[in-house]
Amino acid sequence: MIQSGENWAKECNRKGPLAGIPVSLKDTTGVAGWDSAIGYSAWVGKPLQKDSTLVRLLRDAGAVPYVKTNVPITLMSGETWSDLFGRTTNPHKKTHSPGGSTGGEAALLAFGGSRIGVGTDVAGSVRIPAHFSGVYSIKASVGRFPRTGNTTSIAGQEGVPAVYSPMARTLGDLETFWKAICLVMPWRDFDTKQPLKWGVMWDDGTRDSFVVALLGQTSNPPSPYEGLKIGAQLLVADGGRTAMKPFRSGESNDAGVAQVLRMLSLPRWAKRLYVCARTWPVVAQREDYRRRWFEMLQKEQLDFVLTVPNPLPAIPHNGMKDGCKALGYTLLFNLLDYTAGVLPVTHVDAVKDKLSDFKPRSTIEKDTFKLYDSVAMDGLPIGVQVVGKRLEEEKVLAGMKIVEQLLMEDGKAYGLFNA
């Protein structure tokens, strides 16, 4: 949309908080006159008739949409490729993925082709790409950004609602966007001078044990693995039929998504029975699970939970066939509807990060770490995830600032990718 973007820039609101700032958009975002094909060839040549609510907010703030970025077909993968638009590669290593489903956005930001972008997240779709590509993002809670007028592959799926969320090349840019485009409530600066308590989530529960470290003590919250199982059931409650419906004969699917769908390869009558019998009870499980997590955070008086966005750095292409099982660190916080931010902190070191005498303790761990190779991954970004409660975007951004400031004071500030 670059040529159109140049024309839009001439007419932008020059008094807005984002006056004249180019903003890149995930292909799901509805822009009048342009397709939102999201990898489906059947949706090409069907331009939207009007801007989505989010794009109208961006234009009101003076921002200039100028490009739409690549996604995986179905939007359900941690990689980014389709027959329609090809494969997006990681700027740090073109042999590896930039993540997904907002992978095109993350790659563009990491490479310096954009400073501020917009993506979506239903199981880690802005946080995994931020981690894989070395950029910044905050997954919003439901309602902080509008979804109306945008495209999705799983329309009507509300068990784990997708949320629109910003991504940026720097933490300062991320804050600028949040202050300019914010729905539901005005932006509220958070005071970091008050005492803050951090927990550390070392394990997503797919191994033998799980604890959260609390300043030298331990607490046992509801297992993230339980949350992963609840969230996975809700995301594919229709057996994947909605996401697969637009496929044309011969159109390729992501290897990880295809594997998940094979696990759901029940007869049609059985799928219908499963959906009718299971969806509402699983929603009830979700609500009880949310209650238990909230009570744990209140009891321990935790302000933040610090954890990884994924067990691995950026995976090699086609790695989601095995890596699709390792979404416990991101899907958990979609299920809880907690705010979760990701910021890059360091890079893989071929020597320091070599695994020796590693013995996987579960099938999921075994399949995941097939992909790990410190030599092949040398130089790839590594991020951390800062998690707060629902609608605590301002507080999470403040927590991310604390992490970044401590790294700078220790002489370990993250260096952005330079082409």
C-alpha positions in Angstrom: 0.0 0.0 0.0 3.1 2.3 -0.2 1.8 4.4 -3.1 -1.6 4.9 -1.5 0.2 5.5 1.8 2.1 8.4 0.3 -1.3 10.0 -0.8 -2.8 9.3 2.7 0.2 11.0 4.3 -0.6 14.3 2.5 -4.1 14.3 4.1 -3.2 13.0 7.5 -4.3 14.7 10.8 -1.2 16.8 11.5 -2.4 17.6 15.0 -2.8 14.0 16.1 -0.4 12.2 18.5 0.8 10.0 15.6 0.9 12.7 13.0 2.6 11.4 9.9 4.0 8.3 11.5 3.9 5.3 9.1 2.3 2.2 10.7 2.5 -1.3 9.3 -0.4 -3.7 9.6 -0.8 -7.4 9.9 -2.8 -8.6 6.8 -5.8 -9.3 9.0 -6.3 -5.6 9.5 -9.2 -4.2 7.4 -8.2 -1.3 5.1 -10.7 0.0 2.6 -9.8 -1.0 -1.0 -7.4 -3.7 -0.1 -7.7 -7.5 0.4 -7.3 -9.2 3.7 -6.6 -12.6 2.2 -4.6 -13.9 5.2 -2.9 -16.6 2.9 -6.1 -18.0 1.4 -6.0 -17.8 -2.4 -9.8 -17.9 -2.5 -9.9 -14.5 -0.7 -7.7 -12.7 -3.2 -9.4 -10.0 -5.3 -12.0 -9.2 -2.6 -11.1 -5.8 -1.3 -12.8 -4.6 1.9 -15.3 -1.8 1.4 -14.4 0.3 4.5 -11.7 0.7 7.1 -11.9 -1.3 10.3 -12.5 0.6 13.5 -8.8 0.2 14.4 -7.7 1.8 11.2 -10.1 4.7 11.6 -8.6 5.3 15.1 -5.1 5.2 13.6 -6.1 7.7 10.9 -7.8 10.0 13.5 -4.5 10.0 15.4 -2.6 11.0 12.3 -1.0 7.7 11.6 -0.4 6.6 8.0 -1.0 2.9 7.2 1.5 2.0 4.4 2.0 -1.8 4.2 0.3 -5.1 5.1 2.5 -7.9 6.3 2.6 -11.6 5.8 0.9 -14.3 7.9 0.6 -18.1 7.8 -2.5 -19.5 6.2 -5.2 -20.1 8.9 -3.2 -17.8 11.3 -2.7 -20.8 13.6 1.1 -21.3 13.3 4.2 -20.0 14.9 5.8 -19.7 11.4 4.8 -17.4 8.6 4.3 -18.8 5.1 1.7 -19.6 2.5 1.5 -20.7 -1.1 0.0 -17.2 -1.8 2.7 -15.0 -0.5 5.7 -17.3 0.2 7.8 -17.6 3.3 8.9 -14.8 5.6 12.4 -15.4 7.0 14.1 -14.1 10.2 16.3 -11.1 9.5 18.9 -12.5 12.0 19.1 -15.9 10.1 17.2 -16.6 7.0 17.3 -20.3 7.8 15.0 -19.7 10.7 11.4 -18.4 11.2 10.5 -14.9 12.5 7.6 -16.5 14.3 3.9 -16.4 13.7 1.2 -15.6 13.1 2.4 -12.0 13.1 5.7 -13.0 11.6 5.8 -10.6 8.7 5.3 -7.7 11.1 8.0 -8.9 13.4 10.5 -9.4 10.6 9.8 -5.9 9.1 10.2 -4.3 12.5 13.4 -6.2 13.3 14.9 -5.3 9.9 14.1 -1.6 10.4 11.4 -1.4 7.6 8.9 -0.2 10.2 9.0 1.3 13.7 5.4 0.7 14.8 3.1 -2.1 13.8 -0.2 -3.9 14.6 -0.7 -7.6 15.1 -3.1 -10.0 16.7 -2.6 -12.6 19.5 -4.7 -15.6 20.4 -2.0 -18.0 21.5 1.2 -16.0 21.3 0.9 -14.5 17.8 2.6 -11.2 18.7 4.8 -12.4 21.5 6.4 -15.4 19.8 7.4 -13.3 16.8 8.7 -10.5 19.1 10.8 -13.2 20.9 12.0 -14.9 17.7 12.8 -11.6 15.9 14.1 -9.4 18.7 11.4 -6.7 18.9 8.9 -5.4 21.5 5.2 -6.1 22.0 2.5 -6.1 24.6 -0.4 -8.4 24.3 -3.5 -6.5 25.3 -6.4 -7.7 27.4 -9.7 -8.1 25.6 -11.4 -4.8 24.7 -8.3 -2.5 24.9 -8.2 -2.5 21.1 -11.2 -2.9 18.8 -11.5 -5.9 16.4 -14.6 -4.8 14.4 -14.1 -4.8 10.6 -11.0 -7.0 10.6 -10.5 -10.5 9.1 -10.0 -13.8 10.9 -9.8 -17.4 10.1 -11.8 -18.6 13.1 -14.8 -16.2 13.1 -17.0 -16.7 16.2 -14.3 -18.4 18.3 -14.6 -16.7 21.7 -13.3 -19.3 24.1 -9.9 -17.7 23.8 -10.6 -14.4 22.2 -8.0 -12.9 19.8 -6.8 -9.4 20.7 -5.2 -6.7 18.5 -1.9 -5.6 20.0 0.9 -3.2 19.0 4.5 -4.2 18.2 7.5 -1.9 17.9 11.2 -1.6 17.3 11.9 0.0 20.7 10.1 0.2 24.1 9.7 4.0 23.6 7.9 3.5 20.3 5.7 0.9 22.0 4.7 3.4 24.7 4.0 6.1 22.2 1.6 3.9 20.3 -0.2 2.8 23.5 -0.7 6.4 24.7 -2.0 7.4 21.3 -4.4 4.5 20.5 -6.2 3.2 23.6 -9.8 2.1 23.9 -12.0 1.4 27.0 -10.0 3.7 29.3 -7.4 6.4 29.0 -3.7 5.6 29.4 -2.7 5.8 33.1 1.0 6.2 33.9 2.2 3.7 36.6 4.4 4.7 39.5 7.4 2.3 39.7 8.7 3.9 42.9 6.4 1.8 45.0 7.7 -1.7 46.2 7.0 -4.3 43.5 7.0 -8.1 43.9 8.0 -10.4 41.1 7.4 -14.1 40.6 9.4 -16.3 38.1 7.7 -19.0 36.2 10.4 -21.6 35.4 8.3 -24.3 33.8 5.1 -24.5 31.8 4.1 -27.7 33.5 4.8 -30.0 30.6 7.7 -31.5 32.6 7.6 -33.4 35.9 7.3 -30.4 38.2 6.2 -26.8 38.2 6.8 -24.0 40.7 6.9 -20.2 40.7 9.8 -18.7 42.6 8.8 -16.0 45.0 11.9 -14.2 46.3 13.5 -17.4 47.6 10.1 -19.1 48.4 8.0 -21.3 46.2 4.3 -21.3 45.4 2.2 -23.7 43.4 -0.3 -22.0 41.2 -2.7 -23.9 39.0 -0.6 -25.8 36.5 0.0 -24.0 33.2 -0.3 -27.4 31.5 -3.9 -27.5 32.7 -4.4 -24.1 31.1 -2.8 -25.3 27.9 -5.2 -28.2 27.6 -8.2 -26.0 28.3 -7.1 -23.4 25.8 -6.3 -25.9 23.1 -9.8 -27.5 23.4 -11.5 -24.1 23.1 -9.4 -23.0 20.1 -10.2 -26.0 18.1 -13.7 -26.7 19.5 -15.0 -27.0 15.9 -12.4 -29.5 14.9 -10.7 -26.9 12.7 -13.5 -26.8 10.2 -13.9 -23.0 10.1 -10.2 -22.4 9.4 -10.0 -25.1 6.8 -13.2 -24.1 4.9 -11.6 -21.5 2.6 -8.8 -23.9 1.4 -8.7 -24.7 -2.3 -7.8 -28.1 -3.5 -4.0 -28.5 -3.4 -3.4 -25.5 -1.2 -0.6 -26.1 1.3 -1.2 -26.0 5.1 1.4 -25.4 7.8 2.9 -28.6 9.1 2.1 -27.9 12.7 -1.5 -27.0 12.0 -1.9 -30.1 9.8 -0.6 -32.3 12.7 -3.1 -30.7 15.1 -5.9 -31.3 12.7 -4.8 -35.0 12.2 -5.2 -35.4 16.0 -8.8 -34.1 15.5 -9.5 -36.4 12.6 -12.8 -37.8 14.0 -15.8 -38.6 11.8 -18.0 -35.5 11.2 -20.8 -36.8 13.4 -18.4 -37.4 16.3 -16.9 -33.9 15.9 -20.4 -32.4 16.1 -21.1 -34.5 19.2 -17.8 -33.4 20.7 -18.5 -29.7 20.2 -22.1 -29.9 21.5 -21.0 -31.9 24.6 -17.7 -30.2 25.4 -17.6 -26.5 24.6 -19.7 -25.1 27.5 -18.2 -27.4 30.2 -14.7 -26.3 29.0 -15.7 -22.6 29.3 -16.8 -23.4 32.8 -13.3 -25.0 33.4 -11.7 -21.8 32.0 -13.6 -19.6 34.5 -12.7 -21.8 37.4 -9.0 -21.8 36.3 -9.0 -18.0 36.0 -10.4 -17.8 39.5 -7.6 -20.0 41.0 -4.9 -18.0 39.2 -6.3 -14.7 40.5 -6.5 -16.0 44.0 -2.9 -17.2 43.9 -1.7 -13.8 42.7 -3.7 -12.0 45.4 -2.5 -14.3 48.1 1.2 -13.9 47.1 0.7 -10.2 46.4 2.5 -10.5 43.1 2.8 -7.5 40.7 4.5 -9.4 37.9 5.3 -12.9 36.7 8.5 -13.1 34.7 8.9 -16.1 32.3 10.0 -17.0 28.8 7.8 -16.5 25.7 8.8 -19.9 24.3 11.2 -22.8 25.3 13.2 -22.1 22.2 14.7 -19.2 20.2 13.6 -18.9 16.6 13.0 -22.3 15.1 14.2 -23.5 11.7 11.7 -23.4 8.9 9.0 -26.1 9.1 9.9 -26.6 12.7 6.3 -26.1 13.9 5.6 -29.8 13.1 7.3 -30.4 16.5 7.2 -26.9 17.9 3.4 -26.6 17.9 3.3 -28.4 21.2 5.3 -25.7 23.0 2.8 -22.9 23.3 2.2 -23.2 27.0 4.1 -20.0 27.9 1.9 -17.8 25.7 -1.5 -19.5 25.3 -1.8 -19.5 29.2 -2.1 -15.8 29.4 -4.6 -15.6 26.5 -6.7 -18.0 28.4 -6.4 -15.9 31.6 -6.8 -12.6 29.6 -3.7 -11.2 31.4 -1.6 -8.5 29.9 1.8 -9.9 28.7 4.7 -8.0 27.2 7.8 -9.4 25.5 11.2 -7.6 25.2 14.5 -8.8 23.8 17.3 -9.2 26.3 20.2 -11.1 24.7 21.2 -13.4 21.9 22.0 -17.1 21.6 25.7 -18.0 22.2 26.9 -21.1 20.4 29.2 -22.1 23.2 27.6 -20.8 26.4 24.1 -22.1 25.4 25.2 -25.6 24.3 23.1 -28.3 26.0 25.1 -31.1 27.6 23.7 -34.2 29.2 20.2 -33.0 28.4 17.5 -35.6 29.1 14.0 -34.7 28.2 11.4 -35.5 30.9 8.3 -35.7 28.7 7.3 -36.4 25.1 6.5 -32.7 24.5 9.9 -31.7 25.8 11.6 -34.4 23.6 9.8 -33.2 20.5 10.4 -29.5 21.2 14.2 -29.9 21.8 14.7 -31.8 18.6 14.8 -28.3 17.1 17.5 -26.9 19.4 21.0 -26.3 18.1 23.0 -23.6 19.7 25.5 -23.5 16.8 22.7 -23.1 14.2 20.9 -20.6 16.4 24.0 -18.6 17.3 23.1 -14.9 17.3 19.3 -15.3 17.3 17.4 -13.1 19.8 16.2 -14.2 23.2 13.3 -12.4 24.9 11.6 -12.5 28.2 7.9 -12.1 29.0 6.6 -9.8 31.7 3.0 -10.6 32.8 0.5 -8.6 34.8 -3.2 -9.0 35.5 -6.1 -8.2 33.1 -6.1 -4.6 31.8 -2.7 -3.8 33.4 -1.0 -2.7 30.1 0.5 0.4 31.7 1.9 -1.6 34.7 3.4 -4.3 32.4 5.1 -1.6 30.3 6.5 -0.2 33.5 7.8 -3.7 34.4 9.4 -4.0 31.0 11.1 -0.6 31.5 12.6 -2.0 34.8 14.0 -5.0 33.1 15.5 -3.0 30.3 17.0 -0.4 32.7 18.6 -3.1 34.8 20.2 -4.6 31.7 21.5 -1.2 30.7 23.0 -0.5 34.1 24.7 -3.9 34.0 26.2 -3.1 30.6 24.1 -5.7 28.9 21.6 -3.6 26.9 20.1 -5.4 23.9 21.5 -4.4 20.5 18.9 -4.0 17.8 19.5 -5.7 14.4 21.4 -3.5 11.9 21.1 -4.5 8.3 
